[in-house]
Amino acid sequence: MSTRATRAGDDAVQRYAATGERSELDELSRRHRVAGDATAALDDLHGALSALRATGRDPLTADALDAATEQLNRALGSRPAQLPDDLLDAVATAYLRRWEHSGDDRDLLGVAGCLRRRSGPPGEPALRHAAASAWLRSWEGRPAPPGRRYGAGTRRMAESVVQELDAVLRATPVDHPRSAARAIDAGAAYLAHYALTADRWDPDRATGPLWRGIHSPGDLHLVEIRRAADAVTTLSSHVRPDRAGALTGALVGFLRQRTEARSPQDAAVVRALLARALVLHHEHAGDPALLDEAVHAADQALSTGQVGDDLGWLLETRAGCAATRGRQHGDPADLTAAVAFVEQALAVATEPAERGLRMQMAGVLHQELFVLTGDEADLARALDRIDEAIDQAAPGSAERTHRRLMRAGVLAHRFRIYRRTADIDEAIGLYLGGHSAEHVSGLGSALHDRFVATGDPADLDEAVAALREAARRGQDVRTVLGLALADRFSVTGDSGDLAEAVALFRAAHVRTDVPHPGGDQCRHLAGALVTAFSHTRSDGDLRQALACARVVTTAADPASRAGADGALLLARTLGVTAAVWDTPADLTEACTLLLGLLGRNDLPDDLRGTALLLQTEVEAGQHRTVPTDIAATTRLAELTRSARALLSATSVNWVEATLRLGTHLGDIGLRSADPAAQAEAARLFGEVVGHPAARPAHRREAAMSAGRLTLRTNPPDLARSLANYRLAVDLTADVAHGLADPDRQLFAGSVASLPTEAASAALEAGDAALALELSERTRFLGWGATLRRRHALAELAHLDPDLASRIEAVTRQMDRLSRVRPAAESRRWWERPDDVVESASELRSRVRRVLAELLDRARPLLGRDLFAGPATLAELQRSVGTGTAVLVNVSAQRCDALLVDAAGLRTVPLPRLTLHDAASMAHQYVQAVQQYAEALSGAGSRIPMMRAHEAMSDVLAWLWETTAEPILTALGHPSASAAEPPRVWWCLTGPLTMLPIHAAQRGPGSPDAVLERVVSSYTLTLTHLSLSARRAPRRTGVTDDRPCVVTIAQPPGLPPLVGPEHQARLLGELLDPAPVRLDGREVTRDRLLQALASHRIVHIAGHGHQDVIEPLRGGVAASDGAMTFQDVAAHPVDADLVFLDACHTAIGGTDVPNEGIHVASALQLAGGNHVIATLWQVVDHDLVTLSGEEDFVAAVYRSLAPEGTVIVDRAPYALHEALRRRRRQRQLDISAWAPYLHYGR
């Protein structure tokens, strides 16, 4: 055939494909001389194509097209490969049309077969373009192999097809009649290519062609209009929100232009597509009028009366529009209408798959209707419809699996409302029945729900683990994971969980569409930031919380439930800001918001109860003041009682209300001697302790409050008081182990009074042994386990070396993790490599579980819990030998000294000592020390220094009269003895930990002084004294018997010191062997720690500092920073003696007095036997010889090493002798001798 004839044939094919006119097919028949049977076959082919073109939607039945094609082949008497090219193109076009409706891959194979059989050049560009687009789109929805990686051959073919599409689209003029169709085809194909290759560039690549397609003139077939709508819908979920809004808006305009110029049936379909597009555009634009237009368009689609087989689809569309509007406005009428439309759609469905989908949709709508109506029957109907949908799906099918997931979701929802255990157990079972990402995500959410109801921390840990796994599999679980982590923080106190929750909420909030800023993410973020503020004290966190709370409130309809939730959140946040920033306007605004909520009767009881509970906080000014008169407390109690009555008895808020009501009633009962109020308060505390939703902090506070209340009643109920205090101790003792150090410090501060209160209760009951046990278990929380563990592991190593080694490895990992500050976890887990997905808080949680399992195995071997239990009385007696250990217990109830010596345990009441006076004197002493330091720095005259000494002297005299003298008299040391003074180990509690009891005296130079009676040492707890008396094996491989002298006279940013250089020369002369010296820049933190691990004797002269509010920040200055408590406690110290001639190395924090957080305690904790340190600033020029006096440090070392070799066990005696001598020389200068003290055995 000539070129001109071929071109004419191509034109005829195109005209026939476009018009379907038989005359065009007849022209092809004449050209190919078709006659006889071939004509009849061609008639059949035309009939098949015409039927397809007439419906525009229905697939051809059976294999009519295949049969017609095969008949034509036989009639022509030729093989398929020898059919004329133009007829092959016509048949290929028919196959392509049928594939659009059938989705059957065999139709695409038919297209490919026709194109391959052509004897001439490749087919007409439009056909090639359509075929390429169809091939790519056929991959949409197919499950990809793991990792979304198809075979290389398939990927190469896809790339070549995309290049073909690019070439055809570039060659098509914009004004070409089929320009719009080709552009739409290309856009849809690019999206299909994305589904095939996961190439992130493809969604953006599809934007241009689709934009061109929906803006180009020209008529489109209905199938192409649908393709455009589907493609834009898909694309809008893969591009930026602003671009998605532009695309969906353009799609709405595109469909509006095509609703009239069509057959009624086609117009109905286009109007339905328009309705769906309007709903989609509303998601990005947020204009409620779009939903009204969508409902109107869907109604128009249904009103044509000529919808044919599309009726069910149109009813679904109408239901979707109503449901979206109902969700937006909270209107049950719209959702009820949506349910009715779906039920109508279900009635016309004939195929099981179609019926199943509509039953599924009905189930979802019934569940949503329940949210608005609260009618449990809606949830029951939801479950019924979902069960019917499950029955419609084939066993093992994806649809059946998905619907079982839906059933689990509804059950979990019902459990959150009604707390029926069977519901959540069945839901968890359904989630456990699958392995998909959706199953894992649902499992995590359900386990979190069960935790909220039962308080089981195992469920919470499993929930977090499941949600992390779901995130690894691509599920967006940021919000629910954030909630789970925030709840775990409330259980463990690990602020790493809270910090990660905040980061998750922030990430979720950033991705929230701009027109909808008041969503759950913003609300959760605000709540988490308010909670985090209590730890971070960051104004930035609080300001962001307030901004988010205002956004949530502004974005929601004030009359809706969301508006009420927002107002409650804002009121809570304003209450905090009013307290922190002292802004009365914030408090007034909070009151206004709460009163507005309380005046609404349309709100659920639970929300009104929460508002009323918050109102009690505002009225009490709880963030700033506590009401002092009974009338005010009585009003608060009644408000709290009313709030409790409104709240769900299974909620955490109910627990909070119960605890608060008990506190108010207990206060009223004690102040008015009302036994009924006291009894009710005790009962309420008991309810909190036993409530499954109560957090550990609630239980601890309730147990402590109950113990305090029953101890102060008249007469006291000592048995109940002790039982409650023992419970509080049990809930406290092991919590801090495994927390990060900053969290451990905060936790210790929250239970600071428990050790002394519990001991006082036991002493009231006459049980000194129990008092000692309770006190020992709840002081030096978490850190104390380190020393106990070291000795226990040494014992365990003889019984089971492998188990001991495993426990040592796990606990070392725990120690490393405890040093990770939450703020340092700046990289979020979802931004890390795949093999690093756990945050430090998650690792701490996991390591705690592993350690607990190992310790369970170790306990039977050891015979008792040496890892956590206090020392026995017999062990304490062995550790003190001929000396005495003195625990001074200071509480509001009573003050006593517990004495442990060879004779046993006895109690010395201290009636002149009170908690109030101790706190006042400690405050006075700390202020005097600060004044002294300022005067010493040259910031003022010597008058403040003299006043500081006077204040110190007053405090030391008070300390002698109230505490030291009664104890020494009881010990049989009423006056100075000529013989060598006996040993006393002081273990102080409460405010006394800030005071130097070894320096207590009746007055300057008086013989009535502790230094004149006993040799004083200090210990963190009596258990530590017992353990340090049993030297654990050395843990470092290399030791150096030479002393190490560390001097750093001028660290960066600090003033120069004279003393360090002088001491280095002095010790070089006194000690044998000659000491190793580290000086200046070589004194790094690592070199300091290495010296402590490898030298028996270490002397450090330099700068020290302490922050009594944040004691973890204190330390010894090095050239590259400070060697802190955390640094020392985490590294082995094998030094027998460490002399810290640096300021503030033995003073702890005012908020955590029982924890002893300072460098000296860390050295003992890490293994040091003897530590000499200072309480406050030491005069630098006093370290060298003045006025002929012997240098203080030289005096200590001359006693320690009379022949050059240090006798470490003489450390307490050597220090005592030097202090007593200096006191006699400088009677009025307390700062010259009182700061130095000894820790150790």
Helices and strands as residue ranges (DSSP letters): H 3-19, H 22-31, H 37-55, H 64-76, G 80-82, H 85-102, H 105-117, H 125-137, G 146-148, H 152-171, H 179-197, H 201-215, H 222-236, H 241-256, H 264-285, H 288-303, G 308-310, H 311-329, H 332-348, H 352-373, H 376-392, H 398-418, H 421-432, H 437-454, H 457-472, H 478-492, H 495-510, H 520-536, H 539-555, H 561-581, H 584-598, H 605-620, H 630-646, H 652-672, H 675-690, H 696-712, H 718-730, H 741-750, H 754-764, H 768-777, H 784-799, H 801-818, G 822-824, G 829-831, H 840-862, H 873-880, E 884-890, E 895-901, E 904-909, H 915-936, H 943-959, I 960-964, H 965-971, E 983-988, G 990-994, G 997-999, G 1010-1012, E 1015-1018, H 1022-1029, E 1044-1047, H 1059-1070, E 1076-1079, G 1080-1082, H 1085-1094, E 1097-1101, E 1104-1105, G 1111-1113, E 1115-1118, E 1121-1124, H 1125-1129, E 1137-1141, H 1159-1165, E 1170-1174, G 1180-1183, H 1192-1200, G 1208-1210, H 1211-1225, G 1230-1232, E 1236-1240
